[in-house]
Amino acid sequence: MSDALDKPAVLAAAEPAAGVRHWMGRNAWRFVLLFVGVLLPLAGFVALADEVHELEAIYFDDLLLWKLHALHSPGLDRFFVLLSKLGYEWFLIPADVLIVGLLAWRKRWREASFVAICFAGSALLNLGSKRFFQRDRPSLWESIAPESTFSFPSGHAMGSMTLAVTLVLLAWNTRWRWPVALAALTFAVLVSISRMYLGVHYPSDILAGWCAALVWVVGCFLVMFRRRHPWRHRH
């Protein structure tokens, strides 16, 4: 008799536990994304920013710049100057506007807002960070494409990685996820390399730009898509 009376109580107690396990199973990817896309890059950015703020030399900066400079050739000069232009005013900014426009045209308002907030917020965050840290550009050699603004974090690296991560997150539930990831991340890496090759950014500027982009875009994604992933219900 006692066992019969206790059975409903046991079942009732098990229901909340089962609900929690079900919720964790459905949302485990959010915790992974939070850790990999926000917490780790945030720690990386803070570590780099602390070194820059304290005016400490980062041991790999000059070493990697000189290694890239040793590859100098007229052909690579033209290639990386072109990439540097594409990584900002010639391609990146028009692509940002075009993507927002296409999503709005398809009435994907949440996705369009997400992209617009990511791009605009990334640009503002970069400008504010440059003004705060006021790190001078590298001066190891005379650049063929000199810059006069502050160096930390790299705007090209941050902007191109913002575009890449935004596109990957939007395309993740489609059949285009891997082609988009490969093309977008390759573009972001090549643009970033171009800035070091030209001698206008330290490698630490590039890493900080990537970290800041990841924190901002992934953070926006987790806030704006709390209940569903883009393209989950429509393809």
ABEGO torsion letter per residue (X at the ends): XAAAAAAAAAAAAAAAAAAAAAAAAAAAAAAAAAAAAAAAAAAAAAAAAAAAAAGBBBAAAAAAAAAAAAABBAAAAAAAAAAAAAABAAAAAAAAAAAAAAAAAAGBAAAAAAAAAAAAAAAAAAAAAAAAAGBBBBAABBBABBBABBAOBBAAAAAAAAAAAAAAAAAAABAAAAAAAAAAAAAAAAAAAAAAAAGABBAAAAAAAAAAAAAAAAAAAAAABAABBBGAABX
